[in-house]
């Protein structure tokens, strides 16, 4: 239907390869260097936090900008997200609908919050897909954990409140040396958002308390459907992912959120060890997303841009299952692979459905209530991608100048590399 969007069009193939080498190039070490520098700036703060409360680790784990691997839902999206591991929990158990939860969370005067009891006929709703309670089986934990536990459940909002309190105290105590500032809450029980100044400018980061899987594997709903084929991911990578497992991250007030961020990072890392063009496709789409598909969309919106880097990363992982052979991703096949992945993206946007890679019943275009995060934005993205498919050479040739209208972190970064999240070894 669109003659210009085929691998038989010489003009398209030439423009695509030129775009890949000029507009979508990535410095492989840029992000890892930035993350290392940011983590070093957080070291004195986390050591202060750990000294005050040994339940928090004195180091953080960088995982990108995702909670259930969704983009951080705030009016200003974060450039980086860091997990703060919780230490000393004696074998916490995932729990769902085994017993009624007769408690809730309420706000008080002065910004304080506390747990209250629900009526026995109105317990908390069952956790949605991707959520769970954390039940603490050991009764001999001592009183030091009482402030975080209610009816033997570890309460995420209580943990987050304590971490925020200590981070604020550390910054006021001068531990940040002026490089880190705690941003005000945008709403009650907002995540812990930091503004960090470092060599490349200023970034926003989020800290989230996390119970790491520690080799706990995957939940039953993932075990039952993944891996969906035996050819991908490779056996060595599958073993690595099962060893990482599923973490529990404090995102909601009363429910822990299942996070697959570390697993997905492990999948993306060295995904082209066979010399393929998978990451090249991802980089091109991300650059087109910023310059054309989502240009001007999502600013001032609570949900951020309607199409995020994480949506594109998820798309790539699904596409690797469909095209699982090394031959499918040879560099000479970049045009045809790029065409096929963009057509799949178009279908997702048209259907308003982006399935989570590990939990396919979760639609990443929707919020926890099943409502589209940005229907109007997706409609605009749909039209922009359709225009691109119709006239791809226009977009590939007529790109915006580098470093225009980019976040602080990118304005002084050669080739705008940090947002590409390239972990290739």
C-alpha positions in Angstrom: 0.0 0.0 0.0 2.9 2.4 0.8 5.5 1.9 -1.8 8.1 4.0 -0.1 8.0 1.8 3.1 9.5 -1.4 1.7 12.9 -2.9 1.7 12.7 -2.8 -2.1 12.8 1.0 -2.1 16.5 1.9 -2.6 15.8 5.4 -1.4 14.2 4.2 1.9 17.1 1.7 2.6 19.7 4.4 2.0 17.9 7.0 4.1 17.3 4.5 6.9 20.9 3.5 7.2 22.1 7.1 7.0 19.6 8.0 9.8 20.9 5.1 11.9 24.5 6.3 11.6 23.9 10.0 12.1 20.8 10.6 14.2 20.5 7.4 16.1 24.2 6.7 17.0 24.9 5.9 20.6 28.1 6.1 22.7 28.0 2.7 24.3 29.7 3.9 27.5 27.7 7.1 28.0 24.9 5.8 30.1 27.0 3.5 32.3 29.3 6.3 33.1 26.4 8.6 34.0 24.8 6.0 36.2 28.1 5.3 38.0 28.6 9.0 38.6 25.0 9.4 39.9 25.4 6.4 42.2 28.6 7.9 43.6 26.7 11.1 44.4 24.1 9.1 46.3 26.6 7.1 48.3 27.0 9.5 51.3 23.2 9.9 51.5 22.6 6.2 51.5 25.3 5.5 54.0 23.6 8.1 56.3 20.3 6.4 55.7 21.7 3.0 56.5 23.4 4.2 59.7 20.1 5.7 60.9 18.1 2.6 59.9 19.9 -0.6 59.2 16.8 -2.0 57.4 17.8 0.0 54.3 20.8 -1.0 52.2 23.7 1.6 51.9 23.7 1.2 48.1 21.2 1.5 45.3 20.4 -0.5 42.2 19.9 1.4 38.9 17.1 0.1 36.8 16.0 3.0 34.5 12.8 4.8 34.6 10.3 2.1 35.3 8.2 0.6 38.1 6.3 -2.6 36.9 8.5 -1.5 34.0 6.1 1.4 33.3 7.3 4.9 32.8 7.3 6.8 36.1 3.8 8.4 36.2 4.5 12.0 37.2 4.1 15.4 35.5 7.9 15.3 35.0 9.2 11.9 34.1 12.4 10.7 35.8 15.6 10.2 33.9 16.8 7.5 36.2 15.2 5.2 38.8 17.1 3.6 41.7 15.9 0.7 43.9 16.8 0.8 47.6 16.9 -2.8 48.8 15.3 -3.6 52.2 17.6 -5.8 54.4 16.8 -8.3 57.1 13.4 -9.5 56.1 13.0 -13.2 57.2 11.7 -14.9 54.1 8.7 -12.6 53.1 5.9 -14.4 51.3 3.8 -13.2 48.4 0.2 -13.1 49.4 -3.0 -12.5 47.4 -6.5 -13.3 48.5 -5.6 -15.8 51.3 -7.3 -13.6 54.0 -9.2 -10.3 54.1 -7.2 -7.2 54.6 -9.1 -5.0 57.0 -7.0 -1.8 56.9 -6.6 1.3 54.7 -4.5 4.4 54.5 -5.7 7.9 55.2 -4.3 11.4 55.3 -4.3 13.6 58.4 -3.8 17.3 59.1 -0.3 18.6 58.5 0.6 16.1 55.8 0.7 13.1 58.2 -0.8 9.8 57.3 -1.8 6.6 59.2 -3.4 3.3 58.7 -7.0 2.9 59.7 -9.3 -0.2 60.0 -11.8 -1.0 57.3 -15.2 -2.4 58.1 -15.0 -6.2 58.3 -17.5 -6.5 55.4 -15.4 -4.2 53.2 -11.8 -5.6 53.0 -9.2 -4.3 50.6 -9.8 -5.4 47.0 -7.7 -8.3 45.8 -4.4 -7.3 44.2 -4.5 -6.7 40.5 -2.3 -8.6 38.1 1.2 -7.5 38.8 0.6 -6.7 42.4 0.7 -8.6 45.7 0.9 -8.3 49.5 4.1 -9.2 51.4 3.3 -11.4 54.3 6.0 -11.7 57.1 5.9 -15.2 58.5 8.4 -14.8 61.2 6.8 -13.7 64.5 10.1 -13.1 66.2 11.2 -10.1 64.2 11.1 -7.8 67.2 9.6 -4.4 67.8 11.9 -2.7 65.4 9.7 -3.7 62.5 6.4 -2.8 64.0 6.3 0.6 62.3 6.3 -1.1 58.9 4.1 -4.1 59.6 0.3 -4.3 60.1 -1.4 -7.7 60.6 1.9 -9.3 59.5 1.8 -7.4 56.2 4.7 -5.2 55.2 3.1 -1.9 54.2 4.8 -0.2 51.2 3.7 3.3 52.0 5.1 3.1 55.5 8.5 2.0 54.2 8.5 4.8 51.6 7.6 7.4 54.2 10.5 6.3 56.4 12.9 6.4 53.5 11.8 9.9 52.5 12.2 11.1 56.1 15.8 9.8 56.2 16.8 11.1 52.8 15.5 14.5 53.7 17.4 14.4 57.0 20.6 13.4 55.1 20.3 16.3 52.7 19.7 18.8 55.5 22.7 17.4 57.3 24.8 18.3 54.3 25.5 14.7 53.1 24.6 15.7 49.5 27.2 18.5 49.4 24.7 20.5 47.4 24.5 18.1 44.5 21.2 16.4 45.5 17.9 18.1 46.3 14.7 16.4 47.5 11.8 17.6 45.3 8.5 18.5 46.9 5.6 16.0 47.0 3.3 16.5 44.0 0.6 14.5 45.9 0.3 12.6 49.1 2.5 9.5 49.2 4.4 10.6 46.0 7.6 8.7 45.2 10.9 10.0 46.5 12.0 12.3 43.7 15.5 13.9 43.6 17.1 16.5 41.4 20.8 15.6 41.0 23.4 17.9 39.5 26.4 16.2 38.0 28.9 16.7 35.2 26.4 16.6 32.3 23.8 18.9 33.9 20.8 18.0 36.1 18.5 15.0 36.1 15.5 13.8 38.0 15.8 10.5 39.8 13.4 8.4 41.8 14.2 6.2 44.8 11.9 3.2 45.5 12.2 0.8 48.5 12.4 -2.7 47.1 12.4 -6.3 48.4 14.8 -8.0 45.9 13.9 -11.4 44.7 17.2 -13.0 45.8 16.7 -15.9 43.3 13.0 -16.3 44.0 12.2 -17.0 40.4 8.9 -15.9 38.7 5.3 -16.0 39.9 3.0 -18.7 38.7 1.3 -16.5 36.1 4.6 -15.9 34.4 5.7 -19.6 34.8 2.5 -20.7 33.0 3.1 -18.6 29.8 6.8 -17.7 29.6 9.0 -18.5 27.8 6.5 -18.8 25.1 8.9 -20.5 22.6 11.9 -22.6 23.2 14.2 -20.7 20.8 14.2 -17.4 22.6 15.6 -16.3 24.9 18.7 -18.5 24.7 19.0 -21.1 27.4 21.9 -19.3 29.1 19.9 -16.1 29.3 16.8 -17.9 30.6 18.9 -19.4 33.4 20.1 -15.9 34.2 16.7 -14.4 34.3 15.3 -17.1 36.6 18.1 -16.5 38.9 17.3 -12.8 39.0 13.6 -13.3 39.6 10.8 -10.8 40.3 11.3 -8.0 42.7 8.7 -6.3 44.9 8.8 -2.5 44.6 7.0 0.1 46.7 4.9 2.0 44.1 1.3 1.8 45.4 0.3 2.6 49.0 -0.8 -0.8 50.2 0.1 -3.2 47.4 3.6 -4.2 46.4 4.3 -4.0 42.6 6.0 -6.8 40.7 9.0 -5.4 38.9 10.8 -7.2 36.0 13.1 -4.3 35.4 16.3 -6.2 36.2 15.2 -9.1 34.1 14.4 -6.9 31.1 17.8 -5.1 31.4 19.5 -8.5 31.4 17.6 -9.4 28.2 18.5 -6.1 26.5 22.1 -6.4 27.6 24.2 -8.1 24.9 21.0 -8.8 22.9 23.1 -8.3 19.7 26.0 -10.5 20.7 25.4 -12.3 17.4 26.1 -9.1 15.5 22.4 -8.4 14.8 20.5 -5.1 14.3 18.0 -5.4 17.2 19.3 -2.4 19.1 19.7 -0.4 15.9 16.0 -0.8 15.3 15.3 0.3 18.9 17.5 3.4 18.6 16.0 4.5 15.3 12.4 4.1 16.7 13.4 6.1 19.9 14.9 8.9 17.8 11.8 9.0 15.6 9.6 8.9 18.7 11.3 12.0 20.1 11.6 13.9 16.8 8.3 13.0 15.0 5.9 10.5 16.6 5.7 12.2 20.1 7.1 15.6 19.4 5.2 18.1 21.6 3.0 15.4 23.1 2.7 14.7 26.8 4.1 17.9 28.2 2.3 18.9 31.3 0.5 15.6 31.4 0.4 13.4 34.5 1.1 10.3 32.5 4.0 11.8 30.4 4.3 11.1 26.7 1.8 8.6 25.3 4.5 6.5 23.8 7.7 5.9 25.9 11.0 4.3 25.4 9.8 1.5 27.6 6.9 0.7 25.2 9.4 0.5 22.3 11.7 -1.8 24.4 8.7 -4.0 25.1 7.9 -4.1 21.4 11.4 -5.2 20.6 11.3 -8.1 23.1 8.1 -9.4 21.7 9.5 -9.0 18.1 12.5 -11.1 19.1 10.2 -13.9 19.9 8.6 -13.8 16.5 11.9 -13.5 14.7 14.1 -15.6 16.9 16.9 -16.6 14.5 20.2 -14.9 14.1 19.6 -14.9 10.3 16.5 -12.8 10.8 18.5 -9.9 12.4 21.6 -9.8 10.1 22.7 -6.2 9.6 21.8 -6.4 5.9 18.2 -7.1 6.9 17.9 -3.8 8.9 15.3 -2.3 6.5 12.9 -5.3 6.5 13.2 -5.9 10.2 12.6 -2.2 10.9 9.5 -2.3 8.6 8.1 -5.3 10.4 8.6 -3.9 13.9 7.1 -0.5 13.0 4.0 -2.2 11.5 3.6 -4.1 14.7 3.9 -0.9 16.7 1.2 0.6 14.4 -1.1 -2.3 15.3 -0.5 -1.8 19.0 -1.3 1.9 18.8 -4.4 1.3 16.7 -5.7 -1.3 19.1 -4.6 0.8 22.2 -2.9 -2.2 23.6 0.8 -2.7 24.5 1.1 -6.0 26.4 3.7 -6.3 29.1 6.4 -8.7 28.1 6.2 -11.0 31.1 2.5 -10.3 32.1 0.7 -10.2 28.8 -2.6 -9.4 30.4 -1.2 -6.1 31.6 -1.8 -3.3 29.0 1.0 -0.7 29.4 -1.2 1.9 27.7 -3.6 1.7 30.7 -3.5 2.7 34.3 -4.2 0.4 37.2 -7.9 0.9 36.8 -7.9 -0.2 33.2 -8.3 3.3 31.8 -6.2 4.6 28.9 -3.5 6.9 30.2 -3.8 9.2 27.2 -6.4 8.4 24.6 -5.9 11.8 22.8 -2.2 11.4 22.8 -2.3 7.9 21.4 -4.7 9.1 18.6 -2.1 11.7 17.7 0.7 9.1 17.8 -1.3 6.8 15.6 -1.7 9.6 13.0 2.0 10.5 13.2 3.1 6.9 12.7 0.7 6.5 9.8 2.1 9.6 8.1 5.6 8.2 8.6 4.7 4.8 7.0 3.2 6.8 4.1 6.2 9.1 3.6 9.1 7.6 5.6 11.8 9.3 3.5 10.6 12.8 4.6 11.0 12.0 8.3 14.3 10.2 7.8 15.7 13.1 5.8 14.1 16.1 7.5 15.1 15.6 11.1 15.3 18.3 13.7 18.8 19.6 14.5 20.6 17.8 17.3 20.2 18.9 21.0 17.1 21.0 20.4 14.4 21.0 23.0 15.9 18.2 24.9 16.0 17.5 28.7 18.9 19.0 30.7 20.7 15.7 30.8 20.9 15.6 27.0 21.7 19.2 26.0 25.5 18.8 26.5 25.7 15.1 25.7 27.3 14.2 22.3 24.8 12.5 20.0 22.2 12.7 22.7 23.1 9.3 24.0 21.9 9.0 27.6 18.2 8.4 26.8 19.0 5.5 24.5 19.7 3.1 27.4 22.3 1.1 25.5 23.7 -1.6 27.8 25.5 -3.6 25.1 28.7 -5.2 26.3 
